[in-house]
């Protein structure tokens, strides 16, 4: 049986997708080279997908992997198959040069599973809740666009994402795939709006129940354009409560919520980006990694570069002695952490997953 057929069988069993969704996904989105699978008793029992993305980090676009569609056949759960697959994904991502591997666990208990493999909850959301009558008032007047697949919509989204301090940056194909999947989500909706000074000023996407719409992304040329996109969603969904999973850039004094996890698989890549953006920075970090021992060693940042060695220099004092989980929590924490530890930090954002 072909690999595609094996994985389609697991998707049907593990995720409960409709036949229409499976037909769409496996004819238009799925490729064999992105999927991993484990077999037992002459049958496929566990699978996950490794999707390639880019992450804007300290001004550099770095390759990263997103784990999705991870599932194990009911009768084979608890036997370590998914742990093996995730470990394989981590090593594969490192070999192909990715900086980190991200995952958005769909259930709370799965955060503990990925935590055991060195994943950290670095992608957070500033969840904002609005009543069913909040109008999202704007200064400008906004007009919805009729074609969400139009090239100018992608071009605008790409420029909006690059203007952020950090976060996932999508390709045109990834946007198209997401819109195709969104059509199968409960009351899924994508809106793009223009105004008098720009043809595509903002956009947003959401899913909904009868009482609540959840906005997974709202982005635009400015805050008023974001409100314009949210206003368009309000018109689409009518009088129901809205929760918006907003980015956390510059947010202080508010409780933030977990959105996704990540596991650094190439610390040198991350630290090189920081060194390049901060040429005056000097720091030495001793890092330990029990899952990917090749990462264990000393990282020295100086003169806009980062070097790595497994042999300690006893004449140099290291500023940090951390494991890979702690390093991720530091690098992707609030700016206040930078002042405490002397390492530039940067919150990041993830959407369209």
C-alpha positions in Angstrom: 0.0 0.0 0.0 1.3 3.5 -0.9 2.5 5.8 1.9 -0.2 8.3 1.0 -2.9 5.6 1.4 -1.5 4.6 4.8 -1.4 8.1 6.1 -4.9 8.9 4.8 -6.2 5.8 6.7 -4.6 7.2 9.9 -6.1 10.6 9.3 -9.5 9.1 8.9 -9.2 7.2 12.1 -7.4 9.7 14.3 -8.9 13.1 13.3 -12.5 12.4 12.2 -12.2 14.5 9.1 -15.0 14.4 6.6 -14.5 12.5 3.3 -14.7 15.9 1.5 -11.9 17.3 3.6 -9.7 14.2 3.1 -10.2 14.4 -0.6 -9.2 18.1 -0.6 -6.2 17.6 1.7 -4.7 14.6 0.0 -5.2 15.9 -3.5 -4.2 19.5 -3.1 -2.0 19.8 0.1 -0.4 16.5 1.1 3.0 15.4 -0.1 4.9 12.3 0.8 8.1 14.1 1.6 6.6 16.1 4.5 5.1 13.0 6.3 6.6 10.6 8.8 4.9 7.3 9.7 5.5 4.3 12.0 4.4 0.7 11.4 3.6 -2.1 13.7 1.9 -5.5 13.0 2.2 -4.8 9.3 0.0 -1.7 9.5 0.5 2.1 9.9 0.0 3.1 13.5 1.4 6.6 13.9 2.0 9.7 11.8 2.9 13.4 11.8 3.6 16.0 9.2 6.6 18.3 9.0 5.7 21.6 7.4 8.5 24.0 6.4 8.1 27.7 7.4 10.2 30.8 7.9 10.5 32.7 11.2 11.4 36.3 11.4 13.9 36.5 14.3 16.0 39.6 15.1 15.8 40.7 11.5 16.7 37.3 10.0 14.4 34.9 8.2 15.3 31.5 9.6 13.9 28.1 8.4 11.7 26.3 10.9 9.5 23.2 11.0 5.9 23.0 12.2 4.6 19.6 13.3 1.0 19.1 12.4 -1.5 16.2 11.9 0.2 14.1 14.6 -1.8 11.1 15.6 -1.6 7.4 16.7 -4.1 4.6 16.1 -6.3 4.1 19.2 -5.0 0.6 20.0 -1.3 1.6 19.7 -1.3 4.6 21.9 1.0 4.7 25.0 3.6 2.5 23.4 6.1 5.3 22.4 5.4 5.5 18.7 4.7 9.3 18.8 7.8 9.9 20.9 9.8 8.1 18.3 8.3 10.2 15.5 8.8 13.5 17.3 12.4 12.6 18.0 12.9 11.7 14.4 11.3 15.0 13.4 13.7 17.0 15.7 16.8 15.3 14.2 15.5 15.6 10.6 14.8 19.3 11.1 18.3 19.9 12.5 19.9 18.1 9.6 18.1 20.2 7.1 19.2 23.4 8.8 16.0 24.4 10.7 16.4 26.6 13.7 13.5 25.2 15.7 10.5 22.9 15.5 7.1 24.2 16.6 3.8 22.5 17.5 0.4 23.7 18.5 -1.0 21.0 20.8 -4.8 20.8 20.4 -5.3 19.6 24.0 -3.9 20.9 27.2 -2.4 17.6 28.4 -0.3 17.4 25.2 1.7 20.3 26.4 3.1 18.0 29.1 4.0 15.3 26.4 6.0 17.8 24.3 7.5 19.3 27.4 9.3 16.0 28.0 11.1 16.4 24.7 12.4 19.9 25.4 9.6 21.9 23.9 8.8 25.3 25.5 5.6 27.4 25.4 7.1 30.4 23.7 4.2 31.3 21.4 1.7 33.2 23.5 -1.5 35.2 22.8 -3.0 38.3 24.4 -6.6 37.0 24.4 -9.0 39.9 24.2 -12.7 39.3 24.6 -15.5 41.5 23.2 -19.2 41.4 23.8 -21.7 40.5 21.1 -22.4 44.2 20.6 -18.9 45.7 20.3 -18.9 47.6 17.0 -15.0 47.9 16.5 -15.3 51.6 15.6 -12.8 52.9 13.1 -11.5 56.3 11.8 -11.5 55.2 8.2 -14.2 53.6 6.1 -13.4 50.0 5.0 -14.7 47.9 2.1 -14.5 44.1 2.0 -12.6 42.5 -0.9 -14.4 39.9 -2.9 -11.5 37.5 -3.7 -9.4 36.3 -0.8 -7.1 34.4 -3.2 -6.1 37.6 -5.1 -2.3 38.1 -5.5 -2.5 41.5 -3.9 -4.0 40.0 -0.7 -0.9 37.7 -0.3 1.4 40.6 -1.1 -0.2 42.7 1.6 -0.1 39.9 4.1 3.6 39.3 3.4 4.5 42.9 3.9 2.4 43.0 7.1 4.2 40.0 8.5 7.7 41.3 7.7 6.8 44.6 9.5 6.3 42.8 12.8 9.2 42.4 15.3 9.1 38.6 14.9 6.9 35.7 13.9 6.0 33.2 11.2 6.2 34.5 7.6 4.1 32.5 5.1 4.5 31.7 1.5 1.8 32.1 -1.1 1.3 28.4 -1.2 0.9 28.2 2.6 -1.8 31.0 2.5 -3.7 29.2 -0.3 -3.5 25.9 1.6 -4.8 27.6 4.8 -7.7 29.2 3.0 -8.6 25.8 1.5 -8.6 24.2 5.0 -10.5 27.1 6.6 -13.4 26.4 4.3 -13.9 23.1 6.2 -13.7 24.6 9.7 -16.8 25.3 11.7 -18.1 28.6 10.3 -14.6 29.5 9.0 -14.3 33.0 7.6 -11.5 35.0 6.0 -12.0 38.8 5.3 -9.7 41.3 3.7 -10.6 45.0 3.6 -9.4 48.0 1.7 -9.7 51.8 2.3 -9.3 55.0 0.4 -5.5 55.1 0.8 -4.6 51.4 0.1 -6.4 48.6 -1.7 -5.6 46.0 1.0 -5.4 47.6 4.4 -6.1 44.7 6.7 -7.4 41.2 7.0 -8.5 38.6 9.6 -9.7 35.0 9.9 -11.8 33.2 12.4 -14.0 30.2 13.2 -17.2 30.3 15.3 -19.8 28.5 17.3 -23.3 29.7 17.7 -22.2 31.9 20.6 -18.5 32.7 20.1 -16.2 33.6 17.2 -12.5 33.1 17.7 -10.2 35.3 15.7 -6.8 33.6 15.1 -5.2 36.5 13.3 -6.0 40.1 12.5 -3.3 42.1 10.8 -3.0 45.3 8.8 -1.1 48.5 8.0 -2.1 50.0 11.3 -4.3 49.5 14.3 -7.3 51.1 12.6 -7.0 48.7 9.7 -7.0 45.8 12.2 -10.2 47.1 13.7 -11.5 47.5 10.2 -10.9 43.8 9.6 -12.5 42.9 12.9 -15.5 45.1 12.0 -15.9 43.0 8.8 -15.9 39.8 10.9 -18.5 41.4 13.2 -20.8 42.0 10.1 -20.2 38.5 8.9 -20.9 36.7 12.3 -23.6 39.1 13.6 -24.3 39.5 17.3 -22.1 37.0 19.1 -19.1 37.3 21.4 -15.7 37.6 19.8 -12.3 36.5 21.3 -9.2 37.7 19.5 -5.9 35.9 20.0 -3.8 39.0 19.6 0.0 39.2 19.3 2.0 39.9 22.5 4.5 42.5 21.2 4.9 45.2 23.8 2.2 43.8 26.1 2.9 44.2 29.8 0.8 43.8 32.9 -1.6 41.3 31.3 -2.0 37.6 31.6 -0.9 35.8 28.4 -2.2 32.5 27.2 -0.4 29.5 25.6 -0.8 29.2 21.9 2.0 26.9 20.7 5.3 25.4 21.7 8.7 25.2 20.1 11.9 23.3 20.5 15.3 24.8 19.4 17.1 22.2 17.3 19.9 24.5 16.1 21.0 26.9 18.8 23.9 28.1 16.7 21.5 29.4 14.1 19.4 31.3 16.7 22.5 32.8 18.4 24.1 33.8 15.1 21.0 35.8 14.2 21.2 37.6 17.6 24.9 38.2 17.2 24.4 39.6 13.7 21.7 42.0 14.9 23.8 43.0 18.0 27.4 43.3 16.8 28.6 44.8 20.1 27.2 41.9 22.2 29.6 39.6 24.0 28.5 36.6 25.8 29.3 32.9 26.4 26.6 30.3 27.0 27.1 26.8 28.1 24.2 24.7 26.8 23.1 21.1 27.5 20.8 19.1 25.3 19.9 15.5 26.3 17.8 14.7 23.3 20.2 16.2 20.6 23.6 15.8 22.3 25.4 17.4 19.3 24.0 20.7 20.6 25.8 20.4 23.9 28.7 22.8 24.3 29.9 26.4 24.5 28.5 29.2 22.4 30.5 32.4 22.2 28.9 35.6 20.8 31.4 38.4 19.8 31.9 40.8 16.9 28.6 40.0 15.3 29.3 36.3 15.1 28.6 33.2 17.2 31.1 30.3 17.5 30.5 26.8 18.9 32.9 24.4 20.6 32.6 21.2 22.6 35.9 21.9 24.3 35.5 24.3 27.2 37.9 27.3 27.5 38.7 27.5 31.2 40.0 31.1 30.7 36.5 32.3 29.7 33.6 32.7 32.2 30.3 31.7 30.7 27.4 34.1 31.4 24.7 31.4 31.2 24.6 27.7 32.0 21.2 26.4 30.7 19.5 23.5 29.0 17.8 23.9 25.6 14.3 24.4 27.2 15.6 27.3 29.4 17.4 28.9 26.4 14.2 29.0 24.4 12.3 30.5 27.3 15.0 33.2 27.6 15.4 34.0 23.9 11.6 34.3 23.3 10.7 36.1 26.5 9.7 39.7 27.2 12.2 42.5 26.6 12.5 42.9 30.4 14.4 39.6 30.5 17.0 41.0 28.3 17.8 43.7 30.9 18.2 41.0 33.5 20.3 38.5 31.7 22.1 40.6 29.1 20.9 38.6 26.1 18.6 40.3 23.6 15.1 38.7 23.8 12.2 38.9 21.4 8.6 37.7 21.7 7.3 36.0 18.5 4.0 35.2 16.9 2.4 32.3 15.2 -0.8 32.1 13.2 -2.3 30.2 10.2 -1.7 26.8 11.8 
